[in-house]
Amino acid sequence: RVGRKGEFVASGPKTAGVAGAAARKGKRITKATESFEVLSGRNSVLEALRAKVPATTLYLASRIEMDDRVKEVITLANLRKIPISEVTRPEIDRLTGFDSVHQGVALQVPPYNYAHPMELLDKVLSRGATPLFVALDGITDPRNLGAIIRSVAAFGGHGVILPQRRSTGVTASAWKTSAGAAARVPVALAANLNATLKEFKKRKVFVVGLDGGGDMSLPKFNLSNEPLVLVVGSEGKGLSRLVQENCDAVLSIPIAKETESLNAGIAASVALYEISKSRPKL
């Protein structure tokens, strides 16, 4: 509710904090390094709520000074039935880190609930569709991941596969960059990417790598009817040697000589568009 001078006063009991909330959750398939994420600051929290980033609790400092951003944050949290908890300034400092400029606002985001790669494949096959997945090798920027998720949604892909190590996860930043596509495109976690690619190949899924030094140009390769995993590496290092060895083909995107490379998000988008032109639309 709103108290004196337009200040927000939370109603209901205070929550037990991040650790307590985490303990109440059931087991999830998550990356080993991931835990509850806490976003802080009025602009960051507002952008996350507008982008429908999953959240478990909105924290507001006691007697917070209201402005239009805080009012919209409260409205969006209420619309999504996200619990709102009033906390003291020392409590919100502890939640966000003592060097954080939280402005009295913080949002708790749960770890992403990843699927298993073979579970994704089974679901697509059960619908009678021709599988199209993107696997990422060494992508550490969550904004690249978000852009790739968005492209997978735009061009009819069925999911994204991340390695458990040396990779970004589905963070709030990735979710925001996906422009909501992360709510529609499932992401799977591979304990070992090379072993997962081998398993896909055993199940008659064609594995194609994307690399600047590829053996064949992407537009010349017919990908219209194959169940497909497109493997994308980082802009700096490209695909690892072992991943390239586990690919049925390694393709390159033709670009102007003056351009050294494309970042992973753009490269994936170009490749997915090229693939989508020749595949049946379901």
VOPAGU-2260 file (C-alpha; in pm, 1 decimal, decimal comma):
REM VOPAGU-2260
SITE   aa  ch    i         X         Y         Z
SITE  ARG   A    0       0,0       0,0       0,0
SITE  VAL   A    1     105,7     367,5     -19,2
SITE  GLY   A    2     185,3     545,5     307,0
SITE  ARG   A    3     256,5     907,8     390,6
SITE  LYS   A    4     411,9    1128,1     119,1
SITE  GLY   A    5     358,4     862,4    -145,5
SITE  GLU   A    6     593,5     616,3      24,1
SITE  PHE   A    7     542,5     244,4     -33,7
SITE  VAL   A    8     466,2      27,6     266,3
SITE  ALA   A    9     458,4    -346,3     201,0
SITE  SER   A   10     171,6    -550,3     338,3
SITE  GLY   A   11     188,0    -906,0     463,4
SITE  PRO   A   12     480,1   -1089,1     627,3
SITE  LYS   A   13     838,5   -1023,6     526,1
SITE  THR   A   14    1011,2   -1298,0     329,2
SITE  ALA   A   15    1302,8   -1499,0     460,4
SITE  GLY   A   16    1542,8   -1375,9     190,1
SITE  VAL   A   17    1727,6   -1541,9     -93,7
SITE  ALA   A   18    1866,6   -1840,3      94,9
SITE  GLY   A   19    1532,1   -1927,6     250,3
SITE  ALA   A   20    1348,9   -1898,8     -79,1
SITE  ALA   A   21    1605,3   -2117,6    -251,0
SITE  ALA   A   22    1571,3   -2385,2      15,6
SITE  ARG   A   23    1196,1   -2406,0     -42,8
SITE  LYS   A   24    1237,9   -2476,8    -415,2
SITE  GLY   A   25    1243,5   -2828,7    -551,6
SITE  LYS   A   26    1537,8   -2976,1    -738,3
SITE  ARG   A   27    1610,5   -2812,0   -1073,4
SITE  ILE   A   28    1844,9   -2887,4   -1362,4
SITE  THR   A   29    2077,8   -2588,8   -1342,0
SITE  LYS   A   30    2432,4   -2495,2   -1431,2
SITE  ALA   A   31    2663,7   -2565,2   -1138,1
SITE  THR   A   32    2765,5   -2199,8   -1111,5
SITE  GLU   A   33    2412,2   -2061,8   -1112,7
SITE  SER   A   34    2206,5   -1961,6    -811,5
SITE  PHE   A   35    1934,7   -1709,1    -749,7
SITE  GLU   A   36    2019,0   -1386,0    -930,9
SITE  VAL   A   37    1935,9   -1049,5    -775,4
SITE  LEU   A   38    1885,9    -752,1   -1008,1
SITE  SER   A   39    1913,3    -409,1    -851,7
SITE  GLY   A   40    1834,2     -51,9    -946,8
SITE  ARG   A   41    1508,2     104,0   -1060,1
SITE  ASN   A   42    1583,4      99,0   -1432,8
SITE  SER   A   43    1722,0    -257,5   -1436,5
SITE  VAL   A   44    1430,8    -398,7   -1237,7
SITE  LEU   A   45    1174,0    -212,4   -1445,9
SITE  GLU   A   46    1328,7    -336,9   -1772,3
SITE  ALA   A   47    1331,9    -694,0   -1640,3
SITE  LEU   A   48     965,6    -681,0   -1540,2
SITE  ARG   A   49     867,5    -527,1   -1873,8
SITE  ALA   A   50    1053,9    -810,7   -2049,5
SITE  LYS   A   51     868,0   -1064,5   -1832,4
SITE  VAL   A   52    1185,7   -1206,8   -1683,3
SITE  PRO   A   53    1078,9   -1478,5   -1435,0
SITE  ALA   A   54    1098,7   -1351,6   -1079,2
SITE  THR   A   55    1015,4   -1482,9    -734,7
SITE  THR   A   56    1028,0   -1171,4    -514,6
SITE  LEU   A   57    1039,3    -794,1    -554,4
SITE  TYR   A   58    1226,0    -624,8    -268,6
SITE  LEU   A   59    1156,9    -261,9    -180,7
SITE  ALA   A   60    1341,2     -64,4      84,7
SITE  SER   A   61    1136,5      58,3     378,9
SITE  ARG   A   62     980,1     399,4     318,1
SITE  ILE   A   63    1112,8     413,9     -36,1
SITE  GLU   A   64    1070,6     744,1    -218,2
SITE  MET   A   65     816,3     689,3    -493,8
SITE  ASP   A   66     867,2     790,6    -856,4
SITE  ASP   A   67     707,9     675,5   -1183,2
SITE  ARG   A   68     952,1     386,6   -1216,4
SITE  VAL   A   69     878,1     248,6    -871,0
SITE  LYS   A   70     503,7     282,9    -930,0
SITE  GLU   A   71     530,2      87,0   -1256,0
SITE  VAL   A   72     751,5    -175,0   -1091,1
SITE  ILE   A   73     486,6    -228,9    -822,7
SITE  THR   A   74     206,9    -240,2   -1080,6
SITE  LEU   A   75     386,5    -498,0   -1296,6
SITE  ALA   A   76     475,1    -712,5    -995,5
SITE  ASN   A   77     113,1    -711,2    -880,6
SITE  LEU   A   78     -11,9    -800,1   -1229,8
SITE  ARG   A   79     223,4   -1098,8   -1237,4
SITE  LYS   A   80     147,8   -1190,2    -875,2
SITE  ILE   A   81     513,5   -1156,4    -776,1
SITE  PRO   A   82     539,3   -1124,0    -396,1
SITE  ILE   A   83     651,6    -779,8    -279,7
SITE  SER   A   84     861,2    -769,0      35,2
SITE  GLU   A   85     955,4    -461,9     237,5
SITE  VAL   A   86    1311,9    -485,2     369,8
SITE  THR   A   87    1538,8    -252,4     562,1
SITE  ARG   A   88    1823,1     -69,3     389,8
SITE  PRO   A   89    2086,2    -299,2     548,0
SITE  GLU   A   90    1890,2    -603,8     427,4
SITE  ILE   A   91    1870,2    -480,3      69,5
SITE  ASP   A   92    2240,8    -388,4      84,0
SITE  ARG   A   93    2316,6    -747,5     181,1
SITE  LEU   A   94    2093,0    -890,1     -92,3
SITE  THR   A   95    2242,5    -681,2    -371,3
SITE  GLY   A   96    2602,1    -643,1    -252,6
SITE  PHE   A   97    2728,3    -351,5     -51,2
SITE  ASP   A   98    2879,4    -179,3    -356,2
SITE  SER   A   99    2552,8    -197,8    -553,4
SITE  VAL   A  100    2354,8     116,3    -637,5
SITE  HIS   A  101    2015,9     -45,7    -578,9
SITE  GLN   A  102    1808,1     272,5    -526,3
SITE  GLY   A  103    1589,9      78,3    -284,6
SITE  VAL   A  104    1469,9    -175,1    -544,6
SITE  ALA   A  105    1579,3    -535,5    -610,7
SITE  LEU   A  106    1431,8    -832,0    -796,3
SITE  GLN   A  107    1507,1   -1196,4    -722,7
SITE  VAL   A  108    1533,3   -1414,2   -1035,4
SITE  PRO   A  109    1540,7   -1795,4    -998,9
SITE  PRO   A  110    1790,6   -2022,0   -1176,3
SITE  TYR   A  111    1670,3   -2131,4   -1519,5
SITE  ASN   A  112    1512,7   -2476,5   -1538,3
SITE  TYR   A  113    1702,5   -2645,9   -1822,1
SITE  ALA   A  114    1577,0   -2938,8   -2026,5
SITE  HIS   A  115    1782,1   -3242,9   -2129,9
SITE  PRO   A  116    1897,4   -3236,8   -2496,0
SITE  MET   A  117    1741,9   -3573,8   -2579,0
SITE  GLU   A  118    1418,7   -3464,1   -2414,8
SITE  LEU   A  119    1403,3   -3172,8   -2659,9
SITE  LEU   A  120    1464,2   -3407,8   -2951,9
SITE  ASP   A  121    1193,5   -3650,8   -2839,3
SITE  LYS   A  122     937,4   -3371,0   -2803,4
SITE  VAL   A  123    1002,5   -3236,1   -3152,6
SITE  LEU   A  124     990,3   -3581,2   -3311,7
SITE  SER   A  125     666,2   -3662,6   -3129,6
SITE  ARG   A  126     505,9   -3363,8   -3305,8
SITE  GLY   A  127     614,4   -3490,5   -3646,6
SITE  ALA   A  128     841,7   -3190,2   -3703,6
SITE  THR   A  129    1191,9   -3186,3   -3852,5
SITE  PRO   A  130    1421,2   -3092,5   -3561,3
SITE  LEU   A  131    1629,5   -2775,2   -3580,5
SITE  PHE   A  132    1847,9   -2691,3   -3281,0
SITE  VAL   A  133    2135,3   -2452,9   -3216,5
SITE  ALA   A  134    2421,1   -2572,0   -2994,7
SITE  LEU   A  135    2668,2   -2319,4   -2856,0
SITE  ASP   A  136    3040,4   -2379,7   -2808,0
SITE  GLY   A  137    3219,7   -2132,3   -2582,6
SITE  ILE   A  138    2959,9   -1853,2   -2588,5
SITE  THR   A  139    3012,1   -1657,2   -2266,3
SITE  ASP   A  140    2818,0   -1335,8   -2335,3
SITE  PRO   A  141    2454,3   -1367,8   -2218,1
SITE  ARG   A  142    2348,3   -1103,1   -2470,9
SITE  ASN   A  143    2470,7   -1325,6   -2754,3
SITE  LEU   A  144    2270,7   -1612,0   -2605,3
SITE  GLY   A  145    1960,4   -1393,8   -2584,6
SITE  ALA   A  146    2000,5   -1283,0   -2946,6
SITE  ILE   A  147    2040,6   -1645,1   -3059,2
SITE  ILE   A  148    1729,9   -1753,5   -2868,1
SITE  ARG   A  149    1540,7   -1472,9   -3041,0
SITE  SER   A  150    1664,2   -1586,6   -3383,8
SITE  VAL   A  151    1574,8   -1949,8   -3310,2
SITE  ALA   A  152    1219,2   -1836,4   -3237,2
SITE  ALA   A  153    1204,8   -1615,2   -3546,7
SITE  PHE   A  154    1323,9   -1880,6   -3792,1
SITE  GLY   A  155    1136,2   -2185,5   -3669,0
SITE  GLY   A  156    1399,6   -2352,9   -3452,9
SITE  HIS   A  157    1306,5   -2582,0   -3167,4
SITE  GLY   A  158    1562,9   -2513,0   -2897,0
SITE  VAL   A  159    1912,6   -2417,0   -2786,9
SITE  ILE   A  160    2174,2   -2644,7   -2630,3
SITE  LEU   A  161    2439,1   -2512,7   -2391,2
SITE  PRO   A  162    2741,2   -2694,7   -2249,8
SITE  GLN   A  163    2752,8   -2707,1   -1872,7
SITE  ARG   A  164    3104,2   -2560,6   -1858,6
SITE  ARG   A  165    3266,1   -2255,5   -2018,2
SITE  SER   A  166    2934,8   -2111,3   -2128,5
SITE  THR   A  167    2693,2   -1843,7   -2024,5
SITE  GLY   A  168    2356,8   -1949,0   -1889,3
SITE  VAL   A  169    2004,6   -1815,0   -1923,7
SITE  THR   A  170    2045,1   -1511,2   -1701,3
SITE  ALA   A  171    1821,0   -1207,7   -1671,0
SITE  SER   A  172    2043,7   -1033,6   -1927,5
SITE  ALA   A  173    1996,4   -1316,8   -2177,8
SITE  TRP   A  174    1623,0   -1319,3   -2112,0
SITE  LYS   A  175    1591,6    -944,8   -2174,7
SITE  THR   A  176    1796,0    -959,8   -2497,1
SITE  SER   A  177    1572,3   -1239,5   -2625,0
SITE  ALA   A  178    1278,9    -992,7   -2620,5
SITE  GLY   A  179    1052,8   -1252,9   -2461,9
SITE  ALA   A  180    1156,2   -1541,9   -2689,7
SITE  ALA   A  181    1311,6   -1720,8   -2390,6
SITE  ALA   A  182     956,5   -1787,0   -2273,6
SITE  ARG   A  183     890,8   -1987,4   -2593,2
SITE  VAL   A  184    1223,8   -2145,0   -2688,1
SITE  PRO   A  185    1346,0   -2421,1   -2454,8
SITE  VAL   A  186    1713,0   -2436,0   -2358,8
SITE  ALA   A  187    1883,4   -2766,0   -2276,3
SITE  LEU   A  188    2200,1   -2825,6   -2078,3
SITE  ALA   A  189    2462,4   -3073,3   -2202,7
SITE  ALA   A  190    2697,4   -3217,0   -1941,3
SITE  ASN   A  191    2944,5   -3277,5   -2226,2
SITE  LEU   A  192    2878,5   -3106,9   -2559,6
SITE  ASN   A  193    3083,7   -3351,0   -2768,3
SITE  ALA   A  194    2912,4   -3653,7   -2615,0
SITE  THR   A  195    2576,0   -3488,4   -2680,1
SITE  LEU   A  196    2662,4   -3423,2   -3045,6
SITE  LYS   A  197    2762,5   -3789,5   -3084,1
SITE  GLU   A  198    2429,1   -3895,1   -2933,8
SITE  PHE   A  199    2241,7   -3672,2   -3178,5
SITE  LYS   A  200    2432,0   -3831,5   -3467,8
SITE  LYS   A  201    2340,1   -4180,5   -3342,9
SITE  ARG   A  202    1978,5   -4069,4   -3366,0
SITE  LYS   A  203    2019,0   -3960,0   -3729,9
SITE  VAL   A  204    2045,4   -3588,0   -3658,4
SITE  PHE   A  205    2287,8   -3405,8   -3889,8
SITE  VAL   A  206    2544,0   -3194,7   -3700,3
SITE  VAL   A  207    2668,0   -2885,9   -3885,5
SITE  GLY   A  208    2931,1   -2651,0   -3748,1
SITE  LEU   A  209    2954,4   -2283,4   -3835,3
SITE  ASP   A  210    3309,3   -2151,6   -3864,2
SITE  GLY   A  211    3496,8   -1891,9   -4068,6
SITE  GLY   A  212    3732,8   -2161,0   -4196,5
SITE  GLY   A  213    3454,6   -2399,7   -4297,6
SITE  ASP   A  214    3493,7   -2642,8   -4587,7
SITE  MET   A  215    3183,5   -2524,5   -4772,3
SITE  SER   A  216    2982,8   -2204,7   -4809,9
SITE  LEU   A  217    2651,1   -2209,2   -4623,9
SITE  PRO   A  218    2430,7   -2110,9   -4924,1
SITE  LYS   A  219    2563,5   -2407,0   -5126,0
SITE  PHE   A  220    2465,5   -2664,6   -4866,9
SITE  ASN   A  221    2122,1   -2828,1   -4890,9
SITE  LEU   A  222    1973,3   -2847,8   -4542,1
SITE  SER   A  223    1606,5   -2864,3   -4632,8
SITE  ASN   A  224    1499,0   -3205,4   -4504,6
SITE  GLU   A  225    1758,3   -3306,4   -4246,0
SITE  PRO   A  226    1704,0   -3312,4   -3870,4
SITE  LEU   A  227    1972,6   -3061,9   -3782,3
SITE  VAL   A  228    2190,4   -2927,6   -3502,5
SITE  LEU   A  229    2371,1   -2606,6   -3595,1
SITE  VAL   A  230    2680,6   -2557,1   -3377,3
SITE  VAL   A  231    2800,8   -2198,7   -3328,2
SITE  GLY   A  232    3131,5   -2100,9   -3168,8
SITE  SER   A  233    3253,4   -1776,7   -3018,8
SITE  GLU   A  234    3367,4   -1489,3   -3239,1
SITE  GLY   A  235    3720,3   -1496,6   -3103,4
SITE  LYS   A  236    3797,8   -1870,0   -3093,1
SITE  GLY   A  237    3538,5   -2025,6   -3322,8
SITE  LEU   A  238    3459,9   -2394,2   -3281,7
SITE  SER   A  239    3690,5   -2606,3   -3069,6
SITE  ARG   A  240    3888,8   -2880,9   -3242,8
SITE  LEU   A  241    3690,3   -3164,1   -3083,8
SITE  VAL   A  242    3358,5   -3005,2   -3173,7
SITE  GLN   A  243    3470,1   -2965,4   -3535,7
SITE  GLU   A  244    3570,7   -3332,3   -3542,1
SITE  ASN   A  245    3221,4   -3427,9   -3425,4
SITE  CYS   A  246    3048,2   -3225,1   -3697,4
SITE  ASP   A  247    2924,1   -3392,6   -4016,6
SITE  ALA   A  248    3012,6   -3071,0   -4200,7
SITE  VAL   A  249    3166,2   -2734,5   -4115,3
SITE  LEU   A  250    3022,3   -2441,1   -4309,2
SITE  SER   A  251    3124,5   -2078,9   -4347,9
SITE  ILE   A  252    2919,7   -1766,1   -4414,8
SITE  PRO   A  253    3050,1   -1568,6   -4714,4
SITE  ILE   A  254    3130,3   -1212,5   -4604,6
SITE  ALA   A  255    3321,9    -917,6   -4748,3
SITE  LYS   A  256    3701,0    -944,7   -4730,9
SITE  GLU   A  257    3717,9    -625,1   -4526,9
SITE  THR   A  258    3514,3    -789,2   -4249,4
SITE  GLU   A  259    3711,2   -1025,8   -4029,2
SITE  SER   A  260    3421,3   -1207,6   -3864,3
SITE  LEU   A  261    3064,3   -1192,5   -3739,2
SITE  ASN   A  262    2971,7   -1220,8   -3374,6
SITE  ALA   A  263    2795,7   -1537,8   -3267,3
SITE  GLY   A  264    2449,1   -1383,8   -3247,6
SITE  ILE   A  265    2462,0   -1240,0   -3599,8
SITE  ALA   A  266    2622,5   -1552,6   -3748,6
SITE  ALA   A  267    2353,6   -1775,1   -3598,5
SITE  SER   A  268    2079,7   -1545,2   -3726,9
SITE  VAL   A  269    2218,1   -1545,1   -4083,0
SITE  ALA   A  270    2254,3   -1923,7   -4082,3
SITE  LEU   A  271    1907,3   -1983,2   -3939,9
SITE  TYR   A  272    1754,1   -1755,9   -4202,2
SITE  GLU   A  273    1935,1   -1943,7   -4480,4
SITE  ILE   A  274    1822,2   -2277,9   -4339,2
SITE  SER   A  275    1462,4   -2161,7   -4289,6
SITE  LYS   A  276    1422,7   -2065,9   -4657,7
SITE  SER   A  277    1433,5   -2428,5   -4767,5
SITE  ARG   A  278    1259,4   -2600,1   -4478,9
SITE  PRO   A  279     886,2   -2675,0   -4457,8
SITE  LYS   A  280     685,5   -2430,7   -4248,7
SITE  LEU   A  281     475,1   -2603,7   -3982,6
